[in-house]
């Protein structure tokens, strides 16, 4: 009960970030490298107030390595939807060990909500938005409750719905005004590949099999040459994001 009370107190009293804060941070770190920006923020203004959220997908190692190089104690949140590829779970454990992450936090869907709303475990097949809300969005809301800010691994080149991605934004679905940071917003595929090589980071085992973007098993398919990197996500549905992120055009 005491820990729950502390979490509630933090939610009620922590000052929200505002559009002015977003403008201030955007200006402050304009032209500053990603590594320098993270070093300054994680050791300064956001120390103890921020978590990284990672899918441990195809490109996740780069951001996690940058964060771990500054502070291995930064909490890293992983949402296990219970429909994750086994290869992703193994990759998560390999990366966490390799990078020395000390605070990996795994959150799962509420089993009571699963029993109520997805007892057959087939909601993805007829209501993918509802499935994502149940298995991704709700657990993440719980996971982020103690934090004022979170770090996302989104990149602008990943598709038209992320083309105008900024480094800093407000989490628009969060009544607290939680800050969302996209450190790799302006990185392209070549820069990521160069970082993988320079840091000798392991690749997700599914990437070589045609999965440049890896989500849940039922809603992820192989991507053909020339397709959008996220074309294999929710293929056949008018859906591009899981609900954790909003499109940024």
C-alpha positions as CSV (number, residue, x, y, z in Angstrom):
1,X,0.0,0.0,0.0
2,X,2.8,2.4,0.8
3,X,4.4,2.1,-2.6
4,X,1.0,2.6,-4.3
5,X,0.4,5.7,-2.2
6,X,3.8,7.1,-3.2
7,X,3.1,6.5,-6.9
8,X,-0.3,8.2,-6.6
9,X,1.3,11.1,-4.8
10,X,3.9,11.5,-7.5
11,X,1.2,11.6,-10.2
12,X,-0.7,14.3,-8.3
13,X,2.2,16.5,-7.5
14,X,4.8,16.2,-10.3
15,X,4.7,19.3,-12.5
16,X,3.6,18.5,-16.0
17,X,5.6,19.4,-19.1
18,X,4.1,22.1,-21.3
19,X,4.5,23.1,-24.9
20,X,6.9,25.8,-23.7
21,X,9.1,23.1,-22.2
22,X,9.0,21.2,-25.6
23,X,10.0,24.4,-27.4
24,X,12.8,25.1,-24.8
25,X,14.3,21.6,-25.1
26,X,14.0,21.6,-28.9
27,X,15.9,24.9,-29.1
28,X,18.5,23.8,-26.4
29,X,19.4,20.6,-28.2
30,X,19.2,21.8,-31.8
31,X,22.4,20.7,-33.5
32,X,23.5,18.7,-30.5
33,X,24.3,15.0,-31.2
34,X,22.0,12.3,-29.8
35,X,24.8,11.0,-27.5
36,X,25.5,14.4,-26.1
37,X,21.8,15.2,-25.6
38,X,21.1,11.9,-23.8
39,X,24.2,12.4,-21.6
40,X,23.0,15.8,-20.6
41,X,19.4,14.9,-20.0
42,X,19.9,11.6,-18.2
43,X,22.5,13.0,-15.8
44,X,20.6,16.3,-15.4
45,X,17.0,17.5,-15.8
46,X,15.5,14.0,-16.3
47,X,17.6,12.0,-13.9
48,X,15.3,9.7,-11.9
49,X,12.3,11.0,-13.8
50,X,12.5,9.1,-17.1
51,X,12.2,5.6,-18.5
52,X,13.0,4.1,-21.9
53,X,10.3,2.1,-23.6
54,X,11.6,-0.6,-25.9
55,X,10.0,-3.3,-28.1
56,X,13.5,-4.9,-28.4
57,X,12.8,-4.9,-32.1
58,X,15.0,-4.8,-35.2
59,X,16.7,-1.5,-34.4
60,X,16.3,-1.3,-30.6
61,X,19.9,-2.1,-29.8
62,X,21.2,1.3,-31.0
63,X,19.1,3.4,-28.6
64,X,19.5,1.0,-25.7
65,X,23.3,1.1,-26.2
66,X,23.3,4.9,-26.2
67,X,21.3,5.0,-23.0
68,X,23.3,2.3,-21.3
69,X,26.5,4.2,-22.2
70,X,25.3,7.1,-20.1
71,X,23.4,5.3,-17.3
72,X,22.8,1.5,-17.1
73,X,20.3,2.2,-14.3
74,X,17.7,4.0,-16.4
75,X,14.5,1.9,-16.3
76,X,13.7,0.1,-19.5
77,X,10.1,-0.9,-20.0
78,X,9.1,-3.9,-22.1
79,X,5.5,-4.7,-22.7
80,X,5.0,-8.5,-23.1
81,X,1.7,-8.7,-25.0
82,X,1.8,-12.4,-24.6
83,X,1.8,-12.6,-28.4
84,X,5.5,-11.8,-28.8
85,X,7.9,-13.8,-31.0
86,X,10.1,-16.1,-29.0
87,X,13.0,-14.7,-30.9
88,X,12.2,-11.2,-29.5
89,X,12.1,-12.5,-25.9
90,X,15.5,-14.2,-26.4
91,X,16.9,-11.0,-28.1
92,X,15.6,-8.9,-25.1
93,X,17.5,-11.1,-22.7
94,X,20.6,-11.1,-24.8
95,X,20.7,-7.3,-25.2
96,X,19.9,-6.7,-21.5
97,X,22.8,-8.9,-20.5
98,X,25.2,-7.5,-23.2
99,X,24.4,-3.9,-22.3
100,X,24.3,-4.4,-18.5
101,X,20.8,-3.0,-18.1
102,X,20.0,-3.1,-14.4
103,X,16.3,-2.2,-14.4
104,X,14.4,-4.1,-17.0
105,X,10.7,-3.9,-16.2
106,X,8.4,-6.3,-17.9
107,X,4.6,-5.5,-17.9
108,X,1.9,-7.7,-19.2
109,X,-1.9,-7.3,-19.9
110,X,-4.2,-7.4,-16.9
111,X,-5.4,-11.0,-16.8
112,X,-8.8,-9.9,-15.6
113,X,-9.2,-7.7,-18.6
114,X,-8.0,-10.4,-20.9
115,X,-10.6,-12.8,-19.5
116,X,-13.3,-10.2,-19.9
117,X,-12.4,-8.8,-23.4
118,X,-10.3,-11.4,-25.1
119,X,-11.1,-14.8,-23.6
120,X,-10.6,-16.6,-27.0
121,X,-7.2,-14.7,-27.6
122,X,-8.5,-13.9,-31.1
123,X,-9.4,-10.2,-30.7
124,X,-6.4,-9.3,-33.0
125,X,-8.2,-11.0,-35.9
126,X,-11.4,-8.8,-35.8
127,X,-10.4,-5.7,-33.7
128,X,-6.7,-5.0,-33.8
129,X,-7.1,-1.6,-32.2
130,X,-9.0,-3.1,-29.3
131,X,-6.3,-5.8,-29.0
132,X,-3.5,-3.2,-28.9
133,X,-5.4,-1.2,-26.3
134,X,-5.8,-4.2,-24.1
135,X,-2.3,-5.7,-24.6
136,X,-0.1,-2.7,-25.1
137,X,-1.6,0.7,-24.2
138,X,-3.1,-0.3,-20.8
139,X,0.0,-2.0,-19.6
140,X,2.2,0.9,-20.7
141,X,0.0,3.4,-18.8
142,X,0.6,1.4,-15.7
143,X,4.3,1.1,-16.4
144,X,4.8,4.8,-16.9
145,X,2.8,5.9,-13.9
146,X,6.0,6.8,-11.8
147,X,7.7,8.8,-14.6
148,X,7.5,12.4,-15.9
149,X,9.1,11.5,-19.3
150,X,9.8,8.5,-21.5
151,X,12.1,7.7,-24.3
152,X,10.9,6.2,-27.6
153,X,12.8,4.5,-30.3
154,X,10.8,5.9,-33.2
155,X,12.6,7.2,-36.3
156,X,11.3,9.5,-39.0
157,X,12.3,7.3,-41.9
158,X,10.2,4.4,-40.7
159,X,7.1,5.5,-42.7
160,X,5.0,8.3,-43.8
161,X,3.2,8.4,-40.4
162,X,6.5,9.2,-38.7
163,X,8.0,11.5,-41.4
164,X,7.7,14.7,-39.3
165,X,8.8,13.2,-36.0
166,X,10.3,15.7,-33.6
167,X,12.9,15.0,-30.9
168,X,10.6,16.3,-28.2
169,X,6.8,16.2,-27.9
170,X,4.1,16.0,-25.4
171,X,2.3,12.7,-24.9
172,X,-1.0,14.0,-26.1
173,X,-3.1,11.2,-24.6
174,X,-1.6,11.8,-21.2
175,X,-3.5,14.2,-18.9
176,X,-0.3,14.9,-17.0
177,X,1.6,16.3,-20.0
178,X,4.3,13.7,-19.9
179,X,7.3,14.4,-22.1
180,X,8.1,12.0,-24.9
181,X,11.6,12.0,-26.3
182,X,12.5,10.6,-29.7
183,X,16.4,10.7,-29.7
184,X,16.7,8.9,-33.1
185,X,14.0,11.0,-34.9
186,X,16.4,12.2,-37.5
187,X,18.5,9.0,-37.9
188,X,18.3,7.1,-41.2
189,X,18.9,3.5,-41.9
190,X,22.5,4.1,-42.9
191,X,23.3,5.8,-39.6
192,X,21.7,3.0,-37.7
193,X,23.6,0.3,-39.6
194,X,26.9,2.2,-39.1
195,X,26.2,2.3,-35.3
196,X,25.5,-1.4,-35.2
197,X,28.8,-2.0,-36.9
198,X,30.8,0.5,-34.9
199,X,29.5,-0.8,-31.6
200,X,29.3,-4.5,-32.7
201,X,25.7,-4.8,-31.6
202,X,23.8,-8.0,-32.1
203,X,21.0,-7.9,-34.7
204,X,17.4,-9.2,-34.0
205,X,17.3,-12.7,-35.4
206,X,14.2,-12.1,-37.5
207,X,15.7,-9.1,-39.3
208,X,17.6,-11.3,-41.8
209,X,14.4,-13.2,-42.5
210,X,12.6,-10.1,-43.9
211,X,11.2,-8.5,-40.7
212,X,12.6,-4.9,-40.5
213,X,9.8,-4.1,-38.0
214,X,8.8,-6.7,-35.5
215,X,5.7,-6.6,-33.4
216,X,3.3,-9.3,-32.3
217,X,3.2,-12.7,-34.1
218,X,-0.3,-12.5,-35.5
219,X,0.1,-8.9,-36.8
220,X,3.6,-9.0,-38.2
221,X,4.5,-10.3,-41.7
222,X,7.6,-10.3,-43.9
223,X,8.4,-7.1,-45.9
224,X,9.2,-7.4,-49.5
225,X,12.1,-5.4,-51.1
226,X,11.0,-1.8,-51.9
227,X,8.1,-1.8,-49.4
228,X,7.8,0.6,-46.5
229,X,9.8,-0.8,-43.5
230,X,6.5,-1.1,-41.5
231,X,4.5,-2.6,-44.4
232,X,4.4,-5.9,-42.5
233,X,2.7,-4.5,-39.5
234,X,-1.1,-5.0,-39.5
235,X,-1.0,-5.9,-43.2
236,X,-4.5,-5.6,-44.8
237,X,-5.8,-3.3,-42.1
238,X,-6.1,0.5,-42.1
239,X,-3.8,0.7,-39.1
240,X,-0.2,2.0,-38.8
241,X,0.4,2.4,-35.1
242,X,-0.5,0.3,-32.0
243,X,-2.0,3.2,-30.0
244,X,1.1,3.9,-27.9
245,X,2.2,6.4,-30.6
246,X,0.1,8.7,-32.8
247,X,0.9,9.4,-36.5
248,X,3.2,12.4,-37.1
249,X,2.8,13.8,-40.6
